[in-house]
């Protein structure tokens, strides 16, 4: 199911992204929702998180929890 709020999502790539298209884009302008999509497939699916879930994920990324 597609969330109708995604129609107004303003996706952005990180300013730290390189010139290639292997990036994710994040939309944080939606009340109660953070959307994430693949920059190579902007019309494809998006993952949706609550702001609390997104903060938790980013916090774990920053601490290296997913480093191999």
C-alpha positions as MATLAB code, in Angstrom:
seq = 'XXXXXXXXXXXXXXXXXXXXXXXXXXXXXXXXXXXXXXXXXXXXXXXXXXXXXXXXXXXXXXXXXXXX';
ca = [
       0.000    0.000    0.000;
       1.260    3.483   -0.825;
       0.981    6.179    1.800;
      -0.781    9.190    0.218;
       1.437   11.544    2.240;
       4.385   10.534    0.034;
       2.932   12.631   -2.807;
       4.097   15.762   -0.984;
       7.475   14.362    0.120;
      10.514   16.530   -0.625;
      13.384   14.071   -0.900;
      16.987   15.198   -0.421;
      20.371   13.515   -0.762;
      23.054   14.125    1.805;
      25.474   16.910    1.000;
      28.170   14.302    1.705;
      26.974   12.136   -1.204;
      29.373   11.753   -4.087;
      28.672   12.447   -7.737;
      27.406    8.914   -8.418;
      23.789    7.891   -7.933;
      24.386    5.212   -5.288;
      22.652    7.136   -2.538;
      19.531    7.193   -0.498;
      17.239   10.181   -0.352;
      15.327   11.174    2.769;
      12.160   13.229    3.143;
      11.629   14.789    6.569;
       8.940   17.326    5.651;
       6.028   14.979    6.345;
       4.296   15.191    9.744;
       4.858   11.976   11.689;
       6.717   10.268    8.845;
      10.273   10.008    7.530;
      10.504    8.516    4.043;
      13.629    6.949    2.524;
      14.130    5.903   -1.113;
      16.850    4.814   -3.524;
      18.146    7.763   -5.550;
      18.517    5.513   -8.616;
      14.784    4.731   -8.562;
      12.927    7.886   -7.478;
       9.571    6.581   -8.680;
      10.116    3.251   -6.928;
       9.142    2.248   -3.403;
       9.987    4.213   -0.292;
      10.487    3.002    3.251;
       8.499    4.848    5.906;
       9.563    5.363    9.512;
       8.234    7.302   12.444;
      10.563   10.130   13.450;
      11.481    8.167   16.618;
      12.381    5.074   14.582;
      14.495    7.171   12.219;
      16.355    8.880   15.099;
      17.047    5.478   16.642;
      18.369    4.105   13.351;
      20.610    7.130   12.716;
      21.877    6.973   16.296;
      22.905    3.343   15.805;
      24.562    4.167   12.471;
      26.553    6.943   14.158;
      27.776    4.592   16.894;
      28.927    1.981   14.348;
      26.329   -0.611   15.280;
      26.077   -1.788   11.663;
      29.768   -1.695   10.756;
      31.093   -4.984    9.494;
];
